[in-house]
Amino acid sequence: MPILASRDQDAVRNEFQRIQGPVKLVVFSQELVAGDLCRQNEQLVREVAELDDRISVEVLNPAIDRERAEGYGIDQVPAIVVEGARDYGIRFLGIPSGYEFSNLIDSIIVASSGDAQLSEATKSSLAGLTGDVTIKVFSTPT
Amino acid sequence: MRLAQHMAVASDKVTAVAIEATEFPEMSHAYRVSAVPKIVINDRVEFEGALPEASFLDAVLRADAPAAS
């Protein structure tokens, strides 16, 4: 049974008209750690990717594809990395449902262009960052 | 997460991680998540609720600033 209802698919397809280039969704799954959640997460990502030809999916197992997982800084599952022309540093831990689902869709669109929708003042301040910055955003499905 | 992910695209130095709190209870407990959204930047600056872009940026810049000695 699909996770996305047909009206959700239509809404997302409509949003995806704004995609500018290829996007890869790298999914991290590990059956032994969180089988059900990983299966649901993988299914959701595949359903999203089916809505636009420019989106591809790769599934990795952090226990097997260790070097790749470390390279992405992923040590928990389920997880998703949203990559455009390069890895911009967008990660989702846990199934992006509810409000985070809209953010997954938005992240695909912004990663496809590499063009952040931020004010020029914000962009120029960010250009002055001296070290690495990790922003964790905790949310719940509802 | 929206502002965080756009900041990640704008800057090579920024990583944005959306965490589904109920699926990662240990991490949520460690970061004392009681209300969502809760934002934690460099494990140093944190706030709850949505902020406008300028205030969010201010939090990011504070997290990047050298620690006061």
N, CA and C atoms of all chains as a GROMACS GRO file, in nm:
protein
  633
    1MET      N    1   0.084  -0.120   0.000
    1MET     CA    2   0.000   0.000   0.000
    1MET      C    3   0.088   0.125   0.000
    2PRO      N    4   0.056   0.218  -0.089
    2PRO     CA    5   0.141   0.338  -0.092
    2PRO      C    6   0.125   0.424   0.034
    3ILE      N    7   0.231   0.496   0.069
    3ILE     CA    8   0.225   0.588   0.182
    3ILE      C    9   0.160   0.718   0.138
    4LEU      N   10   0.197   0.763   0.017
    4LEU     CA   11   0.145   0.889  -0.033
    4LEU      C   12   0.012   0.868  -0.104
    5ALA      N   13  -0.090   0.940  -0.058
    5ALA     CA   14  -0.219   0.935  -0.127
    5ALA      C   15  -0.205   1.006  -0.262
    6SER      N   16  -0.298   0.978  -0.353
    6SER     CA   17  -0.279   1.034  -0.487
    6SER      C   18  -0.285   1.186  -0.487
    7ARG      N   19  -0.360   1.245  -0.394
    7ARG     CA   20  -0.360   1.393  -0.394
    7ARG      C   21  -0.228   1.448  -0.341
    8ASP      N   22  -0.162   1.373  -0.251
    8ASP     CA   23  -0.029   1.415  -0.205
    8ASP      C   24   0.071   1.406  -0.321
    9GLN      N   25   0.059   1.297  -0.397
    9GLN     CA   26   0.148   1.280  -0.512
    9GLN      C   27   0.133   1.396  -0.609
   10ASP      N   28   0.007   1.436  -0.634
   10ASP     CA   29  -0.018   1.548  -0.726
   10ASP      C   30   0.044   1.676  -0.674
   11ALA      N   31   0.027   1.699  -0.542
   11ALA     CA   32   0.080   1.822  -0.483
   11ALA      C   33   0.233   1.825  -0.493
   12VAL      N   34   0.297   1.710  -0.466
   12VAL     CA   35   0.443   1.704  -0.471
   12VAL      C   36   0.492   1.718  -0.616
   13ARG      N   37   0.424   1.651  -0.708
   13ARG     CA   38   0.460   1.662  -0.850
   13ARG      C   39   0.456   1.808  -0.895
   14ASN      N   40   0.356   1.878  -0.846
   14ASN     CA   41   0.342   2.020  -0.878
   14ASN      C   42   0.461   2.100  -0.823
   15GLU      N   43   0.499   2.070  -0.698
   15GLU     CA   44   0.616   2.137  -0.638
   15GLU      C   45   0.743   2.106  -0.719
   16PHE      N   46   0.753   1.982  -0.765
   16PHE     CA   47   0.874   1.938  -0.835
   16PHE      C   48   0.893   2.005  -0.972
   17GLN      N   49   0.793   2.078  -1.016
   17GLN     CA   50   0.814   2.154  -1.140
   17GLN      C   51   0.927   2.255  -1.122
   18ARG      N   52   0.957   2.288  -0.995
   18ARG     CA   53   1.064   2.385  -0.967
   18ARG      C   54   1.203   2.322  -0.960
   19ILE      N   55   1.212   2.190  -0.976
   19ILE     CA   56   1.343   2.124  -0.974
   19ILE      C   57   1.427   2.172  -1.092
   20GLN      N   58   1.555   2.203  -1.063
   20GLN     CA   59   1.643   2.260  -1.166
   20GLN      C   60   1.745   2.159  -1.221
   21GLY      N   61   1.775   2.056  -1.144
   21GLY     CA   62   1.879   1.962  -1.187
   21GLY      C   63   1.867   1.833  -1.108
   22PRO      N   64   1.960   1.739  -1.134
   22PRO     CA   65   1.950   1.609  -1.068
   22PRO      C   66   1.970   1.615  -0.916
   23VAL      N   67   1.898   1.528  -0.847
   23VAL     CA   68   1.908   1.517  -0.701
   23VAL      C   69   1.918   1.370  -0.667
   24LYS      N   70   2.009   1.339  -0.574
   24LYS     CA   71   2.018   1.201  -0.528
   24LYS      C   72   1.979   1.194  -0.381
   25LEU      N   73   1.891   1.099  -0.350
   25LEU     CA   74   1.853   1.075  -0.212
   25LEU      C   75   1.928   0.950  -0.166
   26VAL      N   76   2.023   0.968  -0.076
   26VAL     CA   77   2.099   0.855  -0.024
   26VAL      C   78   2.032   0.812   0.106
   27VAL      N   79   1.979   0.690   0.103
   27VAL     CA   80   1.902   0.638   0.217
   27VAL      C   81   1.989   0.540   0.296
   28PHE      N   82   1.988   0.553   0.426
   28PHE     CA   83   2.061   0.462   0.513
   28PHE      C   84   1.963   0.373   0.588
   29SER      N   85   1.976   0.243   0.566
   29SER     CA   86   1.887   0.146   0.627
   29SER      C   87   1.969   0.035   0.691
   30GLN      N   88   1.918  -0.017   0.799
   30GLN     CA   89   1.984  -0.129   0.866
   30GLN      C   90   1.876  -0.214   0.932
   31GLU      N   91   1.845  -0.322   0.864
   31GLU     CA   92   1.734  -0.409   0.906
   31GLU      C   93   1.741  -0.448   1.053
   32LEU      N   94   1.862  -0.484   1.099
   32LEU     CA   95   1.876  -0.536   1.236
   32LEU      C   96   1.857  -0.429   1.342
   33VAL      N   97   1.875  -0.303   1.305
   33VAL     CA   98   1.866  -0.196   1.404
   33VAL      C   99   1.724  -0.142   1.416
   34ALA      N  100   1.664  -0.113   1.302
   34ALA     CA  101   1.529  -0.056   1.304
   34ALA      C  102   1.459  -0.094   1.174
   35GLY      N  103   1.427  -0.223   1.163
   35GLY     CA  104   1.373  -0.278   1.039
   35GLY      C  105   1.248  -0.209   0.988
   36ASP      N  106   1.147  -0.198   1.074
   36ASP     CA  107   1.020  -0.139   1.031
   36ASP      C  108   1.036   0.005   0.986
   37LEU      N  109   1.105   0.084   1.069
   37LEU     CA  110   1.123   0.226   1.036
   37LEU      C  111   1.204   0.243   0.909
   38CYS      N  112   1.307   0.160   0.893
   38CYS     CA  113   1.391   0.171   0.774
   38CYS      C  114   1.314   0.134   0.648
   39ARG      N  115   1.229   0.031   0.658
   39ARG     CA  116   1.148  -0.009   0.542
   39ARG      C  117   1.050   0.103   0.504
   40GLN      N  118   0.985   0.160   0.605
   40GLN     CA  119   0.890   0.270   0.577
   40GLN      C  120   0.960   0.390   0.516
   41ASN      N  121   1.077   0.420   0.573
   41ASN     CA  122   1.154   0.535   0.524
   41ASN      C  123   1.194   0.514   0.378
   42GLU      N  124   1.244   0.393   0.348
   42GLU     CA  125   1.286   0.360   0.214
   42GLU      C  126   1.168   0.368   0.117
   43GLN      N  127   1.055   0.318   0.161
   43GLN     CA  128   0.936   0.321   0.075
   43GLN      C  129   0.894   0.465   0.046
   44LEU      N  130   0.895   0.549   0.150
   44LEU     CA  131   0.856   0.688   0.132
   44LEU      C  132   0.949   0.757   0.032
   45VAL      N  133   1.079   0.734   0.049
   45VAL     CA  134   1.177   0.797  -0.041
   45VAL      C  135   1.157   0.749  -0.185
   46ARG      N  136   1.132   0.620  -0.202
   46ARG     CA  137   1.111   0.568  -0.338
   46ARG      C  138   0.984   0.627  -0.400
   47GLU      N  139   0.880   0.642  -0.318
   47GLU     CA  140   0.755   0.700  -0.372
   47GLU      C  141   0.777   0.845  -0.415
   48VAL      N  142   0.855   0.918  -0.337
   48VAL     CA  143   0.886   1.057  -0.373
   48VAL      C  144   0.968   1.061  -0.502
   49ALA      N  145   1.070   0.974  -0.509
   49ALA     CA  146   1.159   0.974  -0.625
   49ALA      C  147   1.086   0.937  -0.754
   50GLU      N  148   0.983   0.853  -0.740
   50GLU     CA  149   0.908   0.813  -0.859
   50GLU      C  150   0.831   0.928  -0.922
   51LEU      N  151   0.815   1.036  -0.847
   51LEU     CA  152   0.735   1.148  -0.897
   51LEU      C  153   0.812   1.239  -0.992
   52ASP      N  154   0.945   1.220  -0.999
   52ASP     CA  155   1.023   1.303  -1.092
   52ASP      C  156   1.148   1.228  -1.137
   53ASP      N  157   1.170   1.226  -1.268
   53ASP     CA  158   1.283   1.152  -1.326
   53ASP      C  159   1.418   1.202  -1.281
   54ARG      N  160   1.422   1.326  -1.235
   54ARG     CA  161   1.552   1.384  -1.200
   54ARG      C  162   1.598   1.342  -1.060
   55ILE      N  163   1.513   1.267  -0.990
   55ILE     CA  164   1.549   1.222  -0.855
   55ILE      C  165   1.590   1.075  -0.858
   56SER      N  166   1.709   1.046  -0.804
   56SER     CA  167   1.752   0.907  -0.796
   56SER      C  168   1.768   0.867  -0.649
   57VAL      N  169   1.771   0.737  -0.626
   57VAL     CA  170   1.779   0.685  -0.490
   57VAL      C  171   1.893   0.584  -0.480
   58GLU      N  172   1.969   0.595  -0.374
   58GLU     CA  173   2.071   0.494  -0.346
   58GLU      C  174   2.052   0.451  -0.201
   59VAL      N  175   2.052   0.321  -0.178
   59VAL     CA  176   2.033   0.273  -0.040
   59VAL      C  177   2.164   0.214   0.011
   60LEU      N  178   2.206   0.260   0.127
   60LEU     CA  179   2.329   0.210   0.188
   60LEU      C  180   2.300   0.151   0.325
   61ASN      N  181   2.383   0.057   0.364
   61ASN     CA  182   2.375   0.000   0.500
   61ASN      C  183   2.501   0.046   0.575
   62PRO      N  184   2.482   0.126   0.680
   62PRO     CA  185   2.599   0.180   0.750
   62PRO      C  186   2.692   0.073   0.806
   63ALA      N  187   2.639  -0.049   0.831
   63ALA     CA  188   2.724  -0.155   0.884
   63ALA      C  189   2.812  -0.215   0.774
   64ILE      N  190   2.767  -0.202   0.649
   64ILE     CA  191   2.841  -0.259   0.537
   64ILE      C  192   2.917  -0.149   0.462
   65ASP      N  193   2.843  -0.042   0.428
   65ASP     CA  194   2.904   0.070   0.355
   65ASP      C  195   2.961   0.170   0.455
   66ARG      N  196   3.052   0.120   0.539
   66ARG     CA  197   3.099   0.200   0.653
   66ARG      C  198   3.167   0.330   0.613
   67GLU      N  199   3.254   0.320   0.512
   67GLU     CA  200   3.329   0.440   0.475
   67GLU      C  201   3.238   0.549   0.421
   68ARG      N  202   3.141   0.507   0.340
   68ARG     CA  203   3.047   0.605   0.284
   68ARG      C  204   2.967   0.669   0.396
   69ALA      N  205   2.918   0.585   0.490
   69ALA     CA  206   2.838   0.637   0.601
   69ALA      C  207   2.919   0.736   0.683
   70GLU      N  208   3.044   0.701   0.710
   70GLU     CA  209   3.130   0.792   0.787
   70GLU      C  210   3.153   0.921   0.712
   71GLY      N  211   3.172   0.909   0.582
   71GLY     CA  212   3.192   1.028   0.498
   71GLY      C  213   3.074   1.122   0.507
   72TYR      N  214   2.955   1.066   0.517
   72TYR     CA  215   2.835   1.148   0.530
   72TYR      C  216   2.806   1.184   0.676
   73GLY      N  217   2.881   1.127   0.768
   73GLY     CA  218   2.858   1.153   0.910
   73GLY      C  219   2.731   1.088   0.961
   74ILE      N  220   2.693   0.976   0.899
   74ILE     CA  221   2.570   0.908   0.940
   74ILE      C  222   2.604   0.786   1.026
   75ASP      N  223   2.553   0.785   1.149
   75ASP     CA  224   2.575   0.668   1.233
   75ASP      C  225   2.444   0.618   1.296
   76GLN      N  226   2.332   0.670   1.245
   76GLN     CA  227   2.201   0.624   1.295
   76GLN      C  228   2.110   0.597   1.176
   77VAL      N  229   2.012   0.511   1.196
   77VAL     CA  230   1.914   0.481   1.090
   77VAL      C  231   1.773   0.489   1.148
   78PRO      N  232   1.673   0.514   1.065
   78PRO     CA  233   1.684   0.548   0.924
   78PRO      C  234   1.734   0.691   0.903
   79ALA      N  235   1.805   0.711   0.792
   79ALA     CA  236   1.855   0.845   0.761
   79ALA      C  237   1.851   0.868   0.610
   80ILE      N  238   1.846   0.996   0.573
   80ILE     CA  239   1.844   1.035   0.432
   80ILE      C  240   1.941   1.151   0.414
   81VAL      N  241   2.024   1.143   0.310
   81VAL     CA  242   2.107   1.257   0.270
   81VAL      C  243   2.050   1.308   0.138
   82VAL      N  244   2.027   1.439   0.129
   82VAL     CA  245   1.974   1.498   0.006
   82VAL      C  246   2.090   1.568  -0.065
   83GLU      N  247   2.129   1.513  -0.181
   83GLU     CA  248   2.243   1.567  -0.254
   83GLU      C  249   2.201   1.627  -0.387
   84GLY      N  250   2.256   1.742  -0.418
   84GLY     CA  251   2.235   1.800  -0.551
   84GLY      C  252   2.363   1.784  -0.630
   85ALA      N  253   2.411   1.893  -0.693
   85ALA     CA  254   2.536   1.888  -0.768
   85ALA      C  255   2.649   1.843  -0.676
   86ARG      N  256   2.635   1.870  -0.547
   86ARG     CA  257   2.728   1.816  -0.448
   86ARG      C  258   2.652   1.793  -0.318
   87ASP      N  259   2.724   1.742  -0.217
   87ASP     CA  260   2.660   1.722  -0.087
   87ASP      C  261   2.661   1.855  -0.012
   88TYR      N  262   2.544   1.914   0.001
   88TYR     CA  263   2.535   2.044   0.068
   88TYR      C  264   2.528   2.031   0.220
   89GLY      N  265   2.510   1.909   0.269
   89GLY     CA  266   2.500   1.892   0.415
   89GLY      C  267   2.357   1.890   0.465
   90ILE      N  268   2.267   1.831   0.386
   90ILE     CA  269   2.127   1.820   0.430
   90ILE      C  270   2.099   1.675   0.469
   91ARG      N  271   2.060   1.655   0.595
   91ARG     CA  272   2.034   1.520   0.646
   91ARG      C  273   1.900   1.515   0.720
   92PHE      N  274   1.835   1.399   0.705
   92PHE     CA  275   1.712   1.371   0.781
   92PHE      C  276   1.734   1.243   0.859
   93LEU      N  277   1.718   1.251   0.990
   93LEU     CA  278   1.724   1.130   1.074
   93LEU      C  279   1.582   1.096   1.115
   94GLY      N  280   1.539   0.975   1.082
   94GLY     CA  281   1.401   0.937   1.108
   94GLY      C  282   1.315   0.964   0.986
   95ILE      N  283   1.197   0.907   0.985
   95ILE     CA  284   1.109   0.920   0.868
   95ILE      C  285   1.056   1.063   0.861
   96PRO      N  286   1.081   1.134   0.751
   96PRO     CA  287   1.031   1.271   0.742
   96PRO      C  288   0.882   1.274   0.710
   97SER      N  289   0.802   1.270   0.816
   97SER     CA  290   0.658   1.275   0.794
   97SER      C  291   0.603   1.405   0.851
   98GLY      N  292   0.478   1.432   0.827
   98GLY     CA  293   0.417   1.555   0.876
   98GLY      C  294   0.489   1.677   0.823
   99TYR      N  295   0.522   1.766   0.915
   99TYR     CA  296   0.586   1.892   0.876
   99TYR      C  297   0.721   1.868   0.808
  100GLU      N  298   0.795   1.767   0.855
  100GLU     CA  299   0.927   1.741   0.796
  100GLU      C  300   0.916   1.688   0.653
  101PHE      N  301   0.801   1.634   0.617
  101PHE     CA  302   0.785   1.589   0.479
  101PHE      C  303   0.792   1.709   0.384
  102SER      N  304   0.726   1.818   0.421
  102SER     CA  305   0.733   1.940   0.338
  102SER      C  306   0.876   1.988   0.327
  103ASN      N  307   0.951   1.973   0.437
  103ASN     CA  308   1.091   2.015   0.433
  103ASN      C  309   1.176   1.924   0.345
  104LEU      N  310   1.144   1.796   0.343
  104LEU     CA  311   1.214   1.705   0.253
  104LEU      C  312   1.193   1.749   0.108
  105ILE      N  313   1.068   1.779   0.075
  105ILE     CA  314   1.036   1.822  -0.062
  105ILE      C  315   1.108   1.953  -0.094
  106ASP      N  316   1.104   2.047   0.001
  106ASP     CA  317   1.172   2.176  -0.017
  106ASP      C  318   1.323   2.156  -0.032
  107SER      N  319   1.380   2.061   0.047
  107SER     CA  320   1.525   2.040   0.040
  107SER      C  321   1.565   1.982  -0.095
  108ILE      N  322   1.479   1.901  -0.154
  108ILE     CA  323   1.507   1.844  -0.287
  108ILE      C  324   1.512   1.958  -0.389
  109ILE      N  325   1.417   2.050  -0.377
  109ILE     CA  326   1.412   2.160  -0.473
  109ILE      C  327   1.533   2.253  -0.458
  110VAL      N  328   1.569   2.285  -0.333
  110VAL     CA  329   1.683   2.376  -0.315
  110VAL      C  330   1.815   2.307  -0.352
  111ALA      N  331   1.827   2.177  -0.323
  111ALA     CA  332   1.950   2.105  -0.360
  111ALA      C  333   1.962   2.092  -0.511
  112SER      N  334   1.850   2.091  -0.581
  112SER     CA  335   1.853   2.076  -0.727
  112SER      C  336   1.912   2.198  -0.796
  113SER      N  337   1.902   2.313  -0.731
  113SER     CA  338   1.951   2.437  -0.793
  113SER      C  339   2.077   2.488  -0.724
  114GLY      N  340   2.094   2.455  -0.596
  114GLY     CA  341   2.206   2.510  -0.519
  114GLY      C  342   2.184   2.656  -0.486
  115ASP      N  343   2.061   2.701  -0.507
  115ASP     CA  344   2.031   2.843  -0.487
  115ASP      C  345   1.943   2.859  -0.363
  116ALA      N  346   2.005   2.894  -0.250
  116ALA     CA  347   1.932   2.906  -0.124
  116ALA      C  348   1.839   3.026  -0.126
  117GLN      N  349   1.718   3.004  -0.077
  117GLN     CA  350   1.621   3.114  -0.070
  117GLN      C  351   1.640   3.187   0.063
  118LEU      N  352   1.742   3.272   0.067
  118LEU     CA  353   1.774   3.350   0.186
  118LEU      C  354   1.805   3.491   0.141
  119SER      N  355   1.795   3.586   0.234
  119SER     CA  356   1.825   3.724   0.198
  119SER      C  357   1.974   3.738   0.167
  120GLU      N  358   2.010   3.840   0.092
  120GLU     CA  359   2.150   3.864   0.059
  120GLU      C  360   2.230   3.890   0.187
  121ALA      N  361   2.168   3.957   0.283
  121ALA     CA  362   2.236   3.986   0.410
  121ALA      C  363   2.271   3.856   0.482
  122THR      N  364   2.176   3.761   0.483
  122THR     CA  365   2.202   3.631   0.548
  122THR      C  366   2.314   3.558   0.476
  123LYS      N  367   2.307   3.557   0.342
  123LYS     CA  368   2.411   3.485   0.266
  123LYS      C  369   2.548   3.545   0.292
  124SER      N  370   2.558   3.676   0.298
  124SER     CA  371   2.690   3.734   0.318
  124SER      C  372   2.740   3.710   0.460
  125SER      N  373   2.650   3.707   0.558
  125SER     CA  374   2.693   3.673   0.694
  125SER      C  375   2.743   3.528   0.702
  126LEU      N  376   2.672   3.439   0.633
  126LEU     CA  377   2.712   3.298   0.634
  126LEU      C  378   2.849   3.279   0.568
  127ALA      N  379   2.878   3.363   0.470
  127ALA     CA  380   3.008   3.353   0.401
  127ALA      C  381   3.122   3.384   0.497
  128GLY      N  382   3.091   3.451   0.608
  128GLY     CA  383   3.195   3.486   0.704
  128GLY      C  384   3.210   3.386   0.818
  129LEU      N  385   3.141   3.273   0.812
  129LEU     CA  386   3.154   3.173   0.919
  129LEU      C  387   3.299   3.126   0.929
  130THR      N  388   3.347   3.111   1.052
  130THR     CA  389   3.488   3.073   1.068
  130THR      C  390   3.506   2.921   1.083
  131GLY      N  391   3.407   2.854   1.137
  131GLY     CA  392   3.420   2.709   1.157
  131GLY      C  393   3.298   2.636   1.108
  132ASP      N  394   3.301   2.503   1.123
  132ASP     CA  395   3.185   2.423   1.082
  132ASP      C  396   3.069   2.444   1.179
  133VAL      N  397   2.950   2.448   1.122
  133VAL     CA  398   2.830   2.470   1.203
  133VAL      C  399   2.731   2.356   1.175
  134THR      N  400   2.690   2.286   1.279
  134THR     CA  401   2.588   2.183   1.262
  134THR      C  402   2.460   2.228   1.331
  135ILE      N  403   2.354   2.236   1.253
  135ILE     CA  404   2.224   2.278   1.306
  135ILE      C  405   2.137   2.154   1.319
  136LYS      N  406   2.102   2.119   1.442
  136LYS     CA  407   2.010   2.006   1.463
  136LYS      C  408   1.871   2.064   1.486
  137VAL      N  409   1.774   2.009   1.413
  137VAL     CA  410   1.636   2.054   1.429
  137VAL      C  411   1.552   1.934   1.471
  138PHE      N  412   1.508   1.935   1.597
  138PHE     CA  413   1.424   1.825   1.648
  138PHE      C  414   1.278   1.858   1.622
  139SER      N  415   1.206   1.760   1.570
  139SER     CA  416   1.062   1.782   1.552
  139SER      C  417   0.989   1.650   1.575
  140THR      N  418   0.858   1.657   1.575
  140THR     CA  419   0.775   1.537   1.587
  140THR      C  420   0.680   1.534   1.468
  141PRO      N  421   0.622   1.418   1.437
  141PRO     CA  422   0.543   1.406   1.315
  141PRO      C  423   0.420   1.495   1.310
  142THR      N  424   0.363   1.530   1.424
  142THR     CA  425   0.238   1.609   1.419
  142THR      C  426   0.262   1.756   1.445
  143MET      N  427   1.319   2.339   1.005
  143MET     CA  428   1.427   2.283   0.922
  143MET      C  429   1.448   2.363   0.795
  144ARG      N  430   1.342   2.437   0.753
  144ARG     CA  431   1.355   2.503   0.624
  144ARG      C  432   1.475   2.599   0.619
  145LEU      N  433   1.485   2.688   0.718
  145LEU     CA  434   1.597   2.784   0.717
  145LEU      C  435   1.730   2.710   0.728
  146ALA      N  436   1.735   2.609   0.811
  146ALA     CA  437   1.860   2.534   0.831
  146ALA      C  438   1.908   2.472   0.700
  147GLN      N  439   1.816   2.412   0.625
  147GLN     CA  440   1.860   2.346   0.502
  147GLN      C  441   1.900   2.446   0.394
  148HIS      N  442   1.836   2.563   0.393
  148HIS     CA  443   1.878   2.665   0.297
  148HIS      C  444   2.015   2.721   0.336
  149MET      N  445   2.041   2.732   0.466
  149MET     CA  446   2.173   2.778   0.511
  149MET      C  447   2.280   2.676   0.474
  150ALA      N  448   2.244   2.546   0.481
  150ALA     CA  449   2.340   2.441   0.443
  150ALA      C  450   2.377   2.454   0.295
  151VAL      N  451   2.278   2.489   0.213
  151VAL     CA  452   2.306   2.504   0.070
  151VAL      C  453   2.390   2.631   0.046
  152ALA      N  454   2.362   2.735   0.125
  152ALA     CA  455   2.432   2.862   0.106
  152ALA      C  456   2.577   2.855   0.152
  153SER      N  457   2.607   2.771   0.252
  153SER     CA  458   2.743   2.769   0.308
  153SER      C  459   2.798   2.627   0.318
  154ASP      N  460   2.921   2.609   0.269
  154ASP     CA  461   2.990   2.480   0.281
  154ASP      C  462   3.011   2.440   0.426
  155LYS      N  463   3.010   2.537   0.514
  155LYS     CA  464   3.041   2.508   0.654
  155LYS      C  465   2.919   2.460   0.733
  156VAL      N  466   2.801   2.478   0.675
  156VAL     CA  467   2.677   2.446   0.750
  156VAL      C  468   2.622   2.308   0.712
  157THR      N  469   2.592   2.229   0.814
  157THR     CA  470   2.520   2.102   0.796
  157THR      C  471   2.387   2.114   0.870
  158ALA      N  472   2.279   2.073   0.804
  158ALA     CA  473   2.145   2.080   0.865
  158ALA      C  474   2.094   1.939   0.886
  159VAL      N  475   2.060   1.905   1.009
  159VAL     CA  476   2.013   1.771   1.041
  159VAL      C  477   1.873   1.777   1.102
  160ALA      N  478   1.775   1.725   1.031
  160ALA     CA  479   1.639   1.716   1.086
  160ALA      C  480   1.631   1.585   1.162
  161ILE      N  481   1.586   1.590   1.285
  161ILE     CA  482   1.579   1.469   1.368
  161ILE      C  483   1.435   1.447   1.414
  162GLU      N  484   1.383   1.329   1.382
  162GLU     CA  485   1.248   1.295   1.425
  162GLU      C  486   1.261   1.249   1.571
  163ALA      N  487   1.216   1.335   1.662
  163ALA     CA  488   1.247   1.316   1.804
  163ALA      C  489   1.195   1.184   1.862
  164THR      N  490   1.075   1.141   1.820
  164THR     CA  491   1.018   1.020   1.881
  164THR      C  492   1.092   0.893   1.837
  165GLU      N  493   1.157   0.899   1.718
  165GLU     CA  494   1.232   0.782   1.672
  165GLU      C  495   1.371   0.774   1.735
  166PHE      N  496   1.417   0.885   1.792
  166PHE     CA  497   1.550   0.887   1.853
  166PHE      C  498   1.539   0.939   1.996
  167PRO      N  499   1.472   0.861   2.083
  167PRO     CA  500   1.445   0.908   2.219
  167PRO      C  501   1.572   0.937   2.300
  168GLU      N  502   1.677   0.856   2.278
  168GLU     CA  503   1.799   0.880   2.357
  168GLU      C  504   1.862   1.014   2.324
  169MET      N  505   1.867   1.042   2.193
  169MET     CA  506   1.926   1.169   2.151
  169MET      C  507   1.838   1.285   2.198
  170SER      N  508   1.707   1.266   2.187
  170SER     CA  509   1.614   1.372   2.228
  170SER      C  510   1.627   1.399   2.378
  171HIS      N  511   1.647   1.290   2.454
  171HIS     CA  512   1.665   1.305   2.598
  171HIS      C  513   1.797   1.378   2.628
  172ALA      N  514   1.902   1.336   2.557
  172ALA     CA  515   2.033   1.398   2.578
  172ALA      C  516   2.030   1.548   2.550
  173TYR      N  517   1.948   1.587   2.453
  173TYR     CA  518   1.938   1.730   2.418
  173TYR      C  519   1.820   1.798   2.487
  174ARG      N  520   1.762   1.727   2.583
  174ARG     CA  521   1.651   1.782   2.664
  174ARG      C  522   1.541   1.844   2.577
  175VAL      N  523   1.498   1.765   2.479
  175VAL     CA  524   1.391   1.813   2.391
  175VAL      C  525   1.258   1.794   2.462
  176SER      N  526   1.191   1.905   2.493
  176SER     CA  527   1.058   1.893   2.555
  176SER      C  528   0.952   1.956   2.466
  177ALA      N  529   0.987   2.060   2.394
  177ALA     CA  530   0.895   2.122   2.298
  177ALA      C  531   0.962   2.121   2.162
  178VAL      N  532   0.882   2.112   2.057
  178VAL     CA  533   0.938   2.112   1.922
  178VAL      C  534   0.876   2.225   1.840
  179PRO      N  535   0.942   2.274   1.736
  179PRO     CA  536   1.080   2.236   1.703
  179PRO      C  537   1.179   2.289   1.805
  180LYS      N  538   1.282   2.208   1.831
  180LYS     CA  539   1.393   2.255   1.913
  180LYS      C  540   1.516   2.256   1.825
  181ILE      N  541   1.586   2.368   1.827
  181ILE     CA  542   1.704   2.383   1.741
  181ILE      C  543   1.828   2.390   1.829
  182VAL      N  544   1.929   2.308   1.795
  182VAL     CA  545   2.054   2.307   1.870
  182VAL      C  546   2.168   2.328   1.770
  183ILE      N  547   2.245   2.433   1.790
  183ILE     CA  548   2.350   2.466   1.694
  183ILE      C  549   2.487   2.445   1.759
  184ASN      N  550   2.567   2.358   1.697
  184ASN     CA  551   2.701   2.322   1.748
  184ASN      C  552   2.696   2.280   1.896
  185ASP      N  553   2.589   2.220   1.936
  185ASP     CA  554   2.569   2.176   2.075
  185ASP      C  555   2.593   2.290   2.174
  186ARG      N  556   2.572   2.412   2.130
  186ARG     CA  557   2.614   2.528   2.208
  186ARG      C  558   2.505   2.633   2.225
  187VAL      N  559   2.434   2.659   2.116
  187VAL     CA  560   2.326   2.758   2.119
  187VAL      C  561   2.198   2.683   2.089
  188GLU      N  562   2.094   2.704   2.170
  188GLU     CA  563   1.970   2.633   2.144
  188GLU      C  564   1.849   2.722   2.169
  189PHE      N  565   1.742   2.690   2.098
  189PHE     CA  566   1.616   2.762   2.118
  189PHE      C  567   1.501   2.675   2.073
  190GLU      N  568   1.382   2.712   2.117
  190GLU     CA  569   1.262   2.636   2.079
  190GLU      C  570   1.171   2.725   1.996
  191GLY      N  571   1.103   2.664   1.902
  191GLY     CA  572   1.007   2.738   1.820
  191GLY      C  573   1.072   2.800   1.698
  192ALA      N  574   0.987   2.843   1.605
  192ALA     CA  575   1.036   2.900   1.481
  192ALA      C  576   1.083   3.043   1.505
  193LEU      N  577   1.194   3.079   1.441
  193LEU     CA  578   1.244   3.217   1.449
  193LEU      C  579   1.248   3.276   1.311
  194PRO      N  580   1.232   3.409   1.301
  194PRO     CA  581   1.251   3.472   1.171
  194PRO      C  582   1.398   3.459   1.126
  195GLU      N  583   1.419   3.474   0.996
  195GLU     CA  584   1.552   3.448   0.938
  195GLU      C  585   1.665   3.522   1.009
  196ALA      N  586   1.645   3.651   1.038
  196ALA     CA  587   1.753   3.730   1.099
  196ALA      C  588   1.789   3.679   1.238
  197SER      N  589   1.689   3.638   1.315
  197SER     CA  590   1.716   3.588   1.450
  197SER      C  591   1.781   3.450   1.445
  198PHE      N  592   1.738   3.368   1.350
  198PHE     CA  593   1.798   3.236   1.330
  198PHE      C  594   1.945   3.252   1.295
  199LEU      N  595   1.971   3.344   1.202
  199LEU     CA  596   2.110   3.372   1.161
  199LEU      C  597   2.192   3.416   1.281
  200ASP      N  598   2.135   3.502   1.363
  200ASP     CA  599   2.205   3.550   1.481
  200ASP      C  600   2.247   3.433   1.571
  201ALA      N  601   2.157   3.336   1.586
  201ALA     CA  602   2.188   3.218   1.668
  201ALA      C  603   2.303   3.138   1.605
  202VAL      N  604   2.302   3.127   1.473
  202VAL     CA  605   2.410   3.055   1.402
  202VAL      C  606   2.544   3.127   1.423
  203LEU      N  607   2.542   3.258   1.413
  203LEU     CA  608   2.666   3.335   1.428
  203LEU      C  609   2.718   3.326   1.572
  204ARG      N  610   2.626   3.323   1.669
  204ARG     CA  611   2.669   3.309   1.809
  204ARG      C  612   2.733   3.172   1.832
  205ALA      N  613   2.678   3.071   1.766
  205ALA     CA  614   2.733   2.935   1.781
  205ALA      C  615   2.870   2.924   1.717
  206ASP      N  616   2.896   3.008   1.618
  206ASP     CA  617   3.023   3.004   1.546
  206ASP      C  618   3.130   3.087   1.616
  207ALA      N  619   3.088   3.184   1.696
  207ALA     CA  620   3.184   3.274   1.760
  207ALA      C  621   3.274   3.197   1.855
  208PRO      N  622   3.403   3.239   1.868
  208PRO     CA  623   3.492   3.171   1.962
  208PRO      C  624   3.435   3.179   2.104
  209ALA      N  625   3.454   3.073   2.180
  209ALA     CA  626   3.402   3.071   2.317
  209ALA      C  627   3.468   3.180   2.399
  210ALA      N  628   3.390   3.246   2.482
  210ALA     CA  629   3.445   3.350   2.569
  210ALA      C  630   3.538   3.284   2.670
  211SER      N  631   3.654   3.344   2.694
  211SER     CA  632   3.747   3.282   2.788
  211SER      C  633   3.734   3.346   2.926
   0.00000   0.00000   0.00000
